[in-house]
Amino acid sequence: SPTRRVTTQNNHVFMAIYAVFKLECLKLKHKTNHFALRAKLFIKATRQAYAELQILQAA
């Protein structure tokens, strides 16, 4: 199974550490916590999805 390979596990650990690093950078840049960042992203994604739905319904 690919999940048991050392390379796959190393990549997963590296990307997890990289994701945490990027999250910390965003927290410092925006001077907020990760819950607020998540909420902001969720609201933006929901608005974009709703706008796309409106376009599809109008067609």
C-alpha positions in Angstrom: 0.0 0.0 0.0 1.4 3.5 -0.9 0.6 4.8 2.6 3.2 2.5 4.2 6.1 3.7 2.0 8.7 5.9 3.7 8.7 8.5 0.9 4.9 9.0 1.2 5.1 9.3 5.0 8.0 11.7 4.8 6.1 13.9 2.2 3.0 13.9 4.5 5.0 15.0 7.5 6.8 17.7 5.6 3.6 19.1 4.1 1.9 19.0 7.5 4.7 21.1 9.0 4.7 23.4 6.0 0.9 23.9 6.4 1.3 24.8 10.0 4.1 27.2 9.1 1.9 28.9 6.5 -0.9 29.2 9.0 1.4 30.8 11.5 2.6 33.3 8.9 -1.0 34.2 8.0 -1.9 34.6 11.7 1.0 37.0 12.1 0.3 38.9 8.9 -3.4 39.4 9.7 -3.0 39.7 13.5 -5.8 37.2 14.1 -6.2 33.6 15.2 -6.7 30.5 13.0 -10.4 30.3 13.9 -11.0 33.8 12.5 -9.0 33.0 9.4 -11.0 29.8 8.8 -14.3 31.7 9.3 -13.1 34.4 6.8 -12.2 31.8 4.2 -15.5 29.9 4.7 -17.6 33.0 4.3 -15.7 34.0 1.1 -16.0 30.5 -0.4 -19.7 30.4 0.5 -20.3 33.7 -1.2 -18.5 32.6 -4.3 -20.4 29.4 -4.5 -23.7 31.3 -4.1 -22.7 33.7 -6.9 -21.9 30.8 -9.1 -25.2 29.2 -8.3 -27.0 32.4 -9.2 -25.2 32.5 -12.6 -26.2 28.9 -13.3 -29.8 29.5 -12.3 -30.1 32.5 -14.6 -28.8 30.6 -17.6 
